[in-house]
Amino acid sequence: MKSLFLLLILAAKMVVPIYAQNVKSNSARYLLENTTTDTNDIWLLLNSSEEYSFTKPDTGLLLAQKALHFSRDLHYIRGEIYALNSCGSAFQFMGDYPQALKNQFEALQISRDIK
């Protein structure tokens, strides 16, 4: 009886991480499809981009690029700087160092321009 109970607990623990990973990928898909051009949505995209940059840099890059696009449409300088930094981090983790430096230096230049 104890071994059956232990087996059920172990099986339940194995199912939970699989479900959690699926929810995370669905949330990225939701963000890419349903965000609007609002500063709150820009920060939501940027925070999600940081979460994905280490594990799935291509997804993090997509989220950061969408935040960058919205920031430029709204002329939201702070969001643009953070989005460029997130893009640079994603490119760095993907191994595209020249593109990473380009994004990071563009963010640095904008930061210097606004002091």
DSSP file with accessible surface (Angstrom, degrees, kcal/mol):
  #  RESIDUE AA STRUCTURE BP1 BP2  ACC     N-H-->O    O-->H-N    N-H-->O    O-->H-N    TCO  KAPPA ALPHA  PHI   PSI    X-CA   Y-CA   Z-CA
    1    1 A M     >        0   0  188      0, 0.0     4,-2.1     0, 0.0     5,-0.2   0.000 360.0 360.0 360.0 -42.6    0.0    0.0    0.0
    2    2 A K  H  >  +     0   0  187      1,-0.2     4,-2.5     2,-0.2     5,-0.2   0.890 360.0  51.7 -64.6 -39.6    2.8    2.4    0.9
    3    3 A S  H  > S+     0   0   93      2,-0.2     4,-2.3     1,-0.2    -1,-0.2   0.882 109.1  50.2 -67.2 -35.0    4.6    1.7   -2.4
    4    4 A L  H  > S+     0   0   98      2,-0.2     4,-2.2     1,-0.2    -1,-0.2   0.925 111.5  48.4 -66.6 -42.8    1.5    2.4   -4.4
    5    5 A F  H  X S+     0   0  135     -4,-2.1     4,-2.0     2,-0.2    -2,-0.2   0.919 112.2  49.0 -62.6 -43.0    1.0    5.7   -2.6
    6    6 A L  H  X S+     0   0  102     -4,-2.5     4,-2.4     1,-0.2    -2,-0.2   0.903 109.7  52.2 -64.2 -40.0    4.7    6.6   -3.2
    7    7 A L  H  X S+     0   0  113     -4,-2.3     4,-2.3     1,-0.2    -1,-0.2   0.906 108.4  50.5 -63.7 -40.4    4.4    5.7   -6.8
    8    8 A L  H  X S+     0   0  110     -4,-2.2     4,-2.2     2,-0.2    -1,-0.2   0.900 110.3  49.8 -65.2 -39.7    1.3    8.0   -7.2
    9    9 A I  H  X S+     0   0   65     -4,-2.0     4,-2.1     2,-0.2    -2,-0.2   0.936 111.4  48.3 -65.2 -44.0    3.1   10.9   -5.5
   10   10 A L  H  X S+     0   0   91     -4,-2.4     4,-1.4     1,-0.2    -2,-0.2   0.905 111.1  50.7 -63.9 -40.3    6.1   10.5   -7.8
   11   11 A A  H  X S+     0   0   48     -4,-2.3     4,-1.3     1,-0.2    -1,-0.2   0.908 109.5  50.9 -64.7 -38.9    3.9   10.3  -10.9
   12   12 A A  H  X S+     0   0   55     -4,-2.2     4,-1.6     1,-0.2     3,-0.2   0.892 107.4  53.3 -66.5 -37.9    2.1   13.5   -9.8
   13   13 A K  H  < S+     0   0  144     -4,-2.1    -1,-0.2     1,-0.2    -2,-0.2   0.809 106.7  53.1 -67.4 -28.5    5.4   15.3   -9.4
   14   14 A M  H  X S+     0   0  135     -4,-1.4     4,-0.7    -5,-0.2    -1,-0.2   0.811 107.3  51.2 -76.3 -28.1    6.5   14.4  -12.9
   15   15 A V  H  X S+     0   0   93     -4,-1.3     4,-2.0    -3,-0.2     5,-0.2   0.874  99.1  64.6 -77.9 -35.0    3.3   15.8  -14.5
   16   16 A V  H  X S+     0   0   95     -4,-1.6     4,-2.4     1,-0.2     5,-0.2   0.925 100.4  48.1 -60.9 -48.4    3.4   19.2  -12.8
   17   17 A P  H  > S+     0   0   66      0, 0.0     4,-2.0     0, 0.0    -1,-0.2   0.894 109.9  53.8 -63.1 -33.6    6.7   20.5  -14.5
   18   18 A I  H  X S+     0   0  118     -4,-0.7     4,-1.6     1,-0.2    -2,-0.2   0.938 110.8  46.0 -64.4 -42.7    5.5   19.4  -17.9
   19   19 A Y  H  X S+     0   0  159     -4,-2.0     4,-2.1     1,-0.2    -1,-0.2   0.916 109.7  55.0 -65.6 -39.9    2.3   21.4  -17.4
   20   20 A A  H  X S+     0   0   54     -4,-2.4     4,-1.9     1,-0.2    -1,-0.2   0.898 106.7  50.2 -63.9 -39.8    4.2   24.5  -16.1
   21   21 A Q  H  X S+     0   0  139     -4,-2.0     4,-2.0     1,-0.2    -1,-0.2   0.904 109.2  51.9 -66.8 -36.7    6.4   24.6  -19.2
   22   22 A N  H  X S+     0   0   86     -4,-1.6     4,-2.1     1,-0.2    -2,-0.2   0.904 107.7  51.8 -66.2 -39.9    3.4   24.5  -21.4
   23   23 A V  H  X S+     0   0   67     -4,-2.1     4,-2.1     1,-0.2    -1,-0.2   0.919 108.3  52.1 -63.4 -40.7    1.7   27.4  -19.6
   24   24 A K  H  X S+     0   0   71     -4,-1.9     4,-1.7     1,-0.2    -2,-0.2   0.928 110.5  46.4 -63.9 -43.5    4.9   29.5  -20.0
   25   25 A S  H  X S+     0   0   31     -4,-2.0     4,-1.9     1,-0.2    -1,-0.2   0.877 111.4  52.6 -68.8 -33.5    5.1   28.9  -23.8
   26   26 A N  H  X S+     0   0   69     -4,-2.1     4,-2.4     1,-0.2    -1,-0.2   0.866 105.9  54.5 -67.4 -33.7    1.4   29.7  -24.1
   27   27 A S  H  X S+     0   0   52     -4,-2.1     4,-2.4     2,-0.2    -2,-0.2   0.889 107.1  50.2 -68.7 -35.9    1.8   32.9  -22.2
   28   28 A A  H  X S+     0   0    5     -4,-1.7     4,-2.3     2,-0.2    -2,-0.2   0.925 111.2  48.8 -65.6 -42.6    4.5   34.0  -24.7
   29   29 A R  H  X S+     0   0  136     -4,-1.9     4,-1.8     1,-0.2    -2,-0.2   0.921 111.2  50.5 -62.4 -42.0    2.2   33.2  -27.6
   30   30 A Y  H  X S+     0   0  145     -4,-2.4     4,-2.6     1,-0.2    -2,-0.2   0.926 110.4  49.5 -61.5 -44.4   -0.6   35.2  -25.9
   31   31 A L  H  X S+     0   0   12     -4,-2.4     4,-1.0     1,-0.2    -1,-0.2   0.901 110.5  50.0 -63.2 -40.8    1.7   38.2  -25.4
   32   32 A L  H  < S+     0   0   51     -4,-2.3    -1,-0.2     1,-0.2    -2,-0.2   0.850 120.3  35.6 -67.4 -31.4    2.9   38.2  -29.0
   33   33 A E  H  < S+     0   0  132     -4,-1.8    -2,-0.2    -5,-0.2    -1,-0.2   0.785 124.3  34.0 -92.9 -27.9   -0.7   38.0  -30.3
   34   34 A N  H  < S+     0   0   82     -4,-2.6     2,-0.2    -5,-0.2    -3,-0.2   0.310  79.7 113.9-121.1   9.6   -2.7   40.1  -27.9
   35   35 A T     <  -     0   0   18     -4,-1.0     2,-0.2    -5,-0.2    -4,-0.0  -0.535  47.5-150.9 -83.4 153.4   -0.7   43.0  -26.6
   36   36 A T        -     0   0   82     -2,-0.2     2,-1.7     2,-0.1    34,-0.1  -0.579  34.6 -86.3-111.5 177.0   -1.7   46.6  -27.4
   37   37 A T  S    S+     0   0   75     -2,-0.2     2,-0.3     4,-0.1     3,-0.0  -0.600  80.8 122.8 -88.9  80.6    0.4   49.7  -27.8
   38   38 A D     >  -     0   0   68     -2,-1.7     4,-2.0     1,-0.1     3,-0.2  -0.979  69.7-122.1-137.0 147.4    0.4   50.8  -24.2
   39   39 A T  H  > S+     0   0   49     -2,-0.3     4,-2.1     1,-0.2     5,-0.2   0.858 113.4  55.7 -63.0 -32.4    3.3   51.4  -21.8
   40   40 A N  H  > S+     0   0  115      1,-0.2     4,-1.9     2,-0.2    -1,-0.2   0.903 108.3  47.7 -64.7 -40.0    2.1   48.8  -19.4
   41   41 A D  H  > S+     0   0   35      2,-0.2     4,-2.5     1,-0.2    -1,-0.2   0.849 107.4  57.1 -68.6 -32.7    2.0   46.2  -22.2
   42   42 A I  H  X S+     0   0    0     -4,-2.0     4,-2.5     2,-0.2    -2,-0.2   0.941 109.1  45.2 -61.7 -45.9    5.5   47.3  -23.2
   43   43 A W  H  X S+     0   0   55     -4,-2.1     4,-2.7     2,-0.2     5,-0.2   0.868 110.5  54.1 -67.9 -33.4    6.8   46.6  -19.6
   44   44 A L  H  X S+     0   0   80     -4,-1.9     4,-2.1     2,-0.2    -1,-0.2   0.935 110.6  46.5 -64.0 -43.2    4.9   43.3  -19.6
   45   45 A L  H  X S+     0   0    0     -4,-2.5     4,-2.4     1,-0.2    -2,-0.2   0.911 113.2  49.5 -63.3 -42.5    6.7   42.3  -22.9
   46   46 A L  H  X S+     0   0    2     -4,-2.5     4,-2.1     2,-0.2    -2,-0.2   0.908 110.6  48.8 -66.8 -41.8   10.0   43.4  -21.5
   47   47 A N  H  X S+     0   0   85     -4,-2.7     4,-1.6     1,-0.2    -1,-0.2   0.914 113.8  46.8 -64.1 -40.4    9.7   41.5  -18.2
   48   48 A S  H  X S+     0   0   14     -4,-2.1     4,-2.0    -5,-0.2    -2,-0.2   0.881 108.2  56.8 -67.9 -35.9    8.7   38.4  -20.1
   49   49 A S  H  X S+     0   0    0     -4,-2.4     4,-1.6     1,-0.2    -2,-0.2   0.908 105.3  51.0 -61.6 -40.9   11.6   38.9  -22.5
   50   50 A E  H  X S+     0   0  103     -4,-2.1     4,-0.6     1,-0.2    -1,-0.2   0.884 108.3  52.5 -64.6 -36.9   14.0   38.8  -19.6
   51   51 A E  H  X S+     0   0  115     -4,-1.6     4,-0.5     1,-0.2     3,-0.4   0.894 115.3  40.5 -64.3 -39.8   12.5   35.6  -18.3
   52   52 A Y  H  X S+     0   0    3     -4,-2.0     4,-2.5     1,-0.2     8,-0.4   0.666  93.2  84.4 -83.6 -18.5   12.9   33.9  -21.7
   53   53 A S  H  < S+     0   0    5     -4,-1.6    -1,-0.2     1,-0.2    -2,-0.1   0.840  95.4  41.5 -58.7 -34.3   16.3   35.3  -22.6
   54   54 A F  H  < S+     0   0  151     -4,-0.6    -1,-0.2    -3,-0.4    -2,-0.1   0.879 128.0  26.5 -81.4 -38.7   18.2   32.6  -20.7
   55   55 A T  H  < S+     0   0   94     -4,-0.5    -2,-0.2     1,-0.2    -3,-0.1   0.861 139.1  15.4 -94.9 -41.7   16.2   29.6  -21.6
   56   56 A K     X  +     0   0   93     -4,-2.5     4,-2.2    -5,-0.1     3,-0.5  -0.710  65.4 175.4-133.8  81.2   14.7   30.5  -25.0
   57   57 A P  H  > S+     0   0   25      0, 0.0     4,-2.5     0, 0.0     5,-0.2   0.824  78.5  59.2 -62.5 -28.2   16.6   33.5  -26.4
   58   58 A D  H  > S+     0   0   95      2,-0.2     4,-2.0     1,-0.2     5,-0.1   0.916 108.8  44.3 -67.5 -38.2   14.7   33.4  -29.7
   59   59 A T  H  > S+     0   0   30     -3,-0.5     4,-2.2     2,-0.2    -1,-0.2   0.916 112.8  52.2 -69.5 -40.5   11.4   33.9  -27.9
   60   60 A G  H  X S+     0   0    0     -4,-2.2     4,-2.4    -8,-0.4    -2,-0.2   0.890 108.6  51.6 -60.6 -37.7   12.9   36.6  -25.7
   61   61 A L  H  X S+     0   0   17     -4,-2.5     4,-2.8    -5,-0.2     5,-0.2   0.920 107.7  51.2 -66.5 -42.7   14.1   38.3  -28.8
   62   62 A L  H  X S+     0   0   89     -4,-2.0     4,-2.0     1,-0.2    -2,-0.2   0.922 112.2  46.6 -60.4 -43.4   10.6   38.3  -30.4
   63   63 A L  H  X S+     0   0    0     -4,-2.2     4,-2.2     1,-0.2    -1,-0.2   0.914 113.8  48.1 -65.7 -41.4    9.1   39.8  -27.2
   64   64 A A  H  X S+     0   0    0     -4,-2.4     4,-2.5     1,-0.2    -2,-0.2   0.890 110.4  51.6 -67.3 -38.7   11.8   42.4  -27.0
   65   65 A Q  H  X S+     0   0   84     -4,-2.8     4,-2.4     2,-0.2    -1,-0.2   0.884 109.4  50.0 -66.6 -36.4   11.5   43.4  -30.6
   66   66 A K  H  X S+     0   0   48     -4,-2.0     4,-2.5    -5,-0.2    -2,-0.2   0.917 111.4  48.8 -66.8 -41.4    7.7   43.8  -30.2
   67   67 A A  H  X S+     0   0    0     -4,-2.2     4,-2.6     2,-0.2    -2,-0.2   0.897 110.9  51.3 -63.2 -38.6    8.3   46.0  -27.2
   68   68 A L  H  X S+     0   0   17     -4,-2.5     4,-2.4     2,-0.2    -2,-0.2   0.926 109.5  49.7 -64.0 -43.4   10.9   48.0  -29.2
   69   69 A H  H  X S+     0   0  107     -4,-2.4     4,-2.1     1,-0.2    -2,-0.2   0.936 113.6  45.3 -61.5 -47.3    8.4   48.5  -32.0
   70   70 A F  H  X S+     0   0   18     -4,-2.5     4,-2.0     1,-0.2    -1,-0.2   0.894 111.5  53.2 -64.5 -39.4    5.6   49.7  -29.6
   71   71 A S  H  X>S+     0   0    0     -4,-2.6     5,-2.8     1,-0.2     4,-0.6   0.903 110.2  47.1 -63.4 -40.6    8.1   52.0  -27.8
   72   72 A R  H ><5S+     0   0   97     -4,-2.4     3,-0.5     3,-0.2    -1,-0.2   0.876 110.2  52.9 -69.6 -36.1    9.1   53.6  -31.0
   73   73 A D  H 3<5S+     0   0   89     -4,-2.1    -2,-0.2     1,-0.2    -1,-0.2   0.881 116.2  39.6 -63.6 -37.7    5.5   54.0  -32.1
   74   74 A L  H 3<5S-     0   0   72     -4,-2.0    -1,-0.2    -5,-0.1    -2,-0.2   0.460 107.9-123.8 -88.7  -4.4    4.7   55.8  -28.8
   75   75 A H  T <<5 +     0   0  158     -4,-0.6     2,-1.0    -3,-0.5    -3,-0.2   0.896  53.8 160.7  57.5  41.8    8.0   57.7  -28.7
   76   76 A Y     >< -     0   0   53     -5,-2.8     4,-2.0     1,-0.2    -1,-0.2  -0.795  18.9-175.0 -97.5  93.7    8.6   56.1  -25.3
   77   77 A I  H  > S+     0   0   66     -2,-1.0     4,-2.5     1,-0.2     5,-0.2   0.891  78.3  52.6 -63.0 -44.8   12.3   56.6  -24.9
   78   78 A R  H  > S+     0   0  140      1,-0.2     4,-2.2     2,-0.2    -1,-0.2   0.922 111.6  47.0 -60.7 -42.6   12.7   54.6  -21.6
   79   79 A G  H  > S+     0   0    0      1,-0.2     4,-2.5     2,-0.2    -1,-0.2   0.881 110.1  54.0 -65.3 -37.0   10.9   51.6  -23.1
   80   80 A E  H  X S+     0   0   25     -4,-2.0     4,-2.5     2,-0.2    -2,-0.2   0.919 108.5  49.0 -63.7 -42.3   13.1   51.9  -26.2
   81   81 A I  H  X S+     0   0   17     -4,-2.5     4,-2.2     1,-0.2    -2,-0.2   0.947 114.1  44.5 -62.9 -48.2   16.3   51.8  -24.2
   82   82 A Y  H  X S+     0   0   95     -4,-2.2     4,-2.3     1,-0.2    -1,-0.2   0.879 112.7  52.2 -65.9 -36.2   15.2   48.8  -22.2
   83   83 A A  H  X S+     0   0    0     -4,-2.5     4,-2.6     2,-0.2    -1,-0.2   0.910 108.8  50.1 -67.0 -40.2   13.9   47.0  -25.3
   84   84 A L  H  X S+     0   0    0     -4,-2.5     4,-2.5     2,-0.2    -2,-0.2   0.903 110.9  49.8 -63.9 -39.9   17.3   47.5  -27.1
   85   85 A N  H  X S+     0   0   54     -4,-2.2     4,-2.4     2,-0.2    -2,-0.2   0.908 111.1  49.0 -64.2 -40.2   19.1   46.2  -24.1
   86   86 A S  H  X S+     0   0    7     -4,-2.3     4,-2.4     2,-0.2    -2,-0.2   0.898 110.8  50.1 -66.2 -40.1   16.8   43.1  -24.0
   87   87 A C  H  X S+     0   0    2     -4,-2.6     4,-2.7     2,-0.2     5,-0.2   0.926 110.4  50.9 -61.7 -43.1   17.4   42.6  -27.7
   88   88 A G  H  X S+     0   0    0     -4,-2.5     4,-2.2     1,-0.2    -2,-0.2   0.904 109.9  49.3 -61.3 -41.8   21.1   42.8  -27.1
   89   89 A S  H  X S+     0   0   40     -4,-2.4     4,-2.3     2,-0.2    -1,-0.2   0.915 111.2  49.3 -64.4 -42.2   21.0   40.3  -24.3
   90   90 A A  H  X S+     0   0    0     -4,-2.4     4,-1.5     1,-0.2    -2,-0.2   0.926 111.3  48.8 -63.9 -43.6   19.0   37.8  -26.5
   91   91 A F  H  X>S+     0   0   22     -4,-2.7     5,-2.3     1,-0.2     4,-0.6   0.887 109.4  54.3 -62.9 -36.9   21.4   38.2  -29.4
   92   92 A Q  H ><5S+     0   0   95     -4,-2.2     3,-1.1     1,-0.2    -2,-0.2   0.935 108.5  47.1 -61.8 -45.8   24.3   37.6  -26.9
   93   93 A F  H 3<5S+     0   0   92     -4,-2.3    -1,-0.2     1,-0.3    -2,-0.2   0.758 110.6  53.1 -69.9 -21.9   22.8   34.3  -25.7
   94   94 A M  H 3<5S-     0   0   80     -4,-1.5    -1,-0.3    -5,-0.2    -2,-0.2   0.542 118.7-113.4 -86.2  -8.8   22.1   33.2  -29.3
   95   95 A G  T <<5S+     0   0   40     -3,-1.1     2,-1.4    -4,-0.6    -3,-0.2   0.536  77.3 129.4  92.0   6.6   25.8   33.9  -30.1
   96   96 A D     >< +     0   0   68     -5,-2.3     4,-2.0     1,-0.2    -1,-0.2  -0.623  26.7 167.6 -93.9  78.2   25.3   36.8  -32.5
   97   97 A Y  H  >  +     0   0  141     -2,-1.4     4,-2.7     1,-0.2     5,-0.2   0.869  67.9  54.7 -68.0 -38.1   27.7   39.2  -30.8
   98   98 A P  H  > S+     0   0   98      0, 0.0     4,-2.2     0, 0.0    -1,-0.2   0.941 112.3  44.6 -61.8 -41.3   28.0   41.9  -33.5
   99   99 A Q  H  > S+     0   0   59      2,-0.2     4,-2.2     1,-0.2    -2,-0.2   0.886 111.9  53.8 -68.4 -36.1   24.2   42.3  -33.4
  100  100 A A  H  X S+     0   0    8     -4,-2.0     4,-2.5     1,-0.2    -1,-0.2   0.942 110.5  46.2 -62.5 -45.8   24.2   42.3  -29.6
  101  101 A L  H  X S+     0   0   96     -4,-2.7     4,-3.0     1,-0.2     5,-0.3   0.888 109.2  55.4 -64.7 -38.0   26.8   45.1  -29.5
  102  102 A K  H  X S+     0   0  125     -4,-2.2     4,-1.9    -5,-0.2    -1,-0.2   0.934 111.6  43.2 -60.3 -46.5   24.9   47.1  -32.1
  103  103 A N  H  X S+     0   0   12     -4,-2.2     4,-2.2     2,-0.2    -2,-0.2   0.905 114.8  49.5 -66.6 -41.8   21.7   47.0  -30.0
  104  104 A Q  H  X S+     0   0   60     -4,-2.5     4,-2.3     1,-0.2    -2,-0.2   0.913 112.1  47.6 -65.4 -41.0   23.6   47.7  -26.7
  105  105 A F  H  X S+     0   0  128     -4,-3.0     4,-2.6     2,-0.2    -1,-0.2   0.856 109.6  53.5 -69.4 -33.6   25.5   50.7  -28.3
  106  106 A E  H  X S+     0   0   69     -4,-1.9     4,-2.2    -5,-0.3    -1,-0.2   0.928 110.2  47.6 -65.0 -41.0   22.3   52.1  -29.7
  107  107 A A  H  X S+     0   0    0     -4,-2.2     4,-2.4     1,-0.2    -2,-0.2   0.909 111.6  51.1 -64.5 -39.6   20.7   52.0  -26.2
  108  108 A L  H  X S+     0   0   69     -4,-2.3     4,-2.4     2,-0.2    -2,-0.2   0.918 109.2  50.2 -63.8 -42.3   23.8   53.6  -24.8
  109  109 A Q  H  X S+     0   0   96     -4,-2.6     4,-2.2     1,-0.2    -1,-0.2   0.916 110.7  48.3 -64.8 -42.4   23.7   56.4  -27.3
  110  110 A I  H  X S+     0   0   26     -4,-2.2     4,-1.9     2,-0.2    -1,-0.2   0.916 111.0  51.9 -63.4 -41.5   20.0   57.1  -26.6
  111  111 A S  H  X S+     0   0   45     -4,-2.4     4,-0.8     1,-0.2    -2,-0.2   0.907 110.8  47.7 -61.6 -41.4   20.8   57.1  -22.9
  112  112 A R  H  < S+     0   0  158     -4,-2.4     3,-0.3     1,-0.2    -1,-0.2   0.875 108.1  55.9 -66.7 -36.9   23.6   59.6  -23.4
  113  113 A D  H  < S+     0   0  107     -4,-2.2    -1,-0.2     1,-0.2    -2,-0.2   0.870 114.8  37.3 -64.5 -36.5   21.4   61.8  -25.6
  114  114 A I  H  <        0   0   99     -4,-1.9    -1,-0.2    -5,-0.1    -2,-0.2   0.499 360.0 360.0 -93.6  -4.2   18.7   62.2  -22.9
  115  115 A K     <        0   0  216     -4,-0.8    -3,-0.2    -3,-0.3    -4,-0.1   0.931 360.0 360.0  59.5 360.0   21.3   62.3  -20.1
